[in-house]
Amino acid sequence: MTSVPTDLHPTVLEVDWDHPDAVVLRDEMAVEVSPRYRSLMRELPINPNHVDPETVVRTYVAYAGGPAGHAAVRWNAGDLELKRMFVRPQYRGSRAATALLEAAEATARTLALPRLILQTGHLQPEAVRFYERNGYQHIPHFPPYEVLPLSHCFEKRFG
């Protein structure tokens, strides 16, 4: 794994859902995370992690000497939900994740929403710790994640 200087301040840009960097980053996320959940997902009647691009409000890519990470926010009922938050391994520790999270939170605030919600898997303890460190509180499972009782659902309230 190539090391990236951590003194590069990430820049977050809003891009289209189908922007080439966004697509590549989501594909890399799937390659890294999917094996952890493969057997669990085979047992489900639906894929609760599917993202309909029509529901996506904003898609972000963080750059720090190259495409470093991805995040999107989508409508989930009346809430804004963080989806596909991912930072390439070589950029972890570069503040790319924090910059992406701040962009997502800014979107919720701009839309005058009281909170941002998200779900992450139980086999991603590093993600759970990251959200907890950033002020997210555990909440009951919300649709469609009630089919994933081991997963973690969070919210961050504003104002």
Secondary structure by P-SEA (a helix, b strand, c coil): ccccccccbbbbbbbccccaaaaaaaaaaaaacccccaaaaaaccccccccccccccbbbbbbccccccbbbbbbcccbbbbccccccccccccaaaaaaaaaaaaaaaaacccccccccccccaaaaaaaaaabbbbbcccccccccccbbbbbbbcc
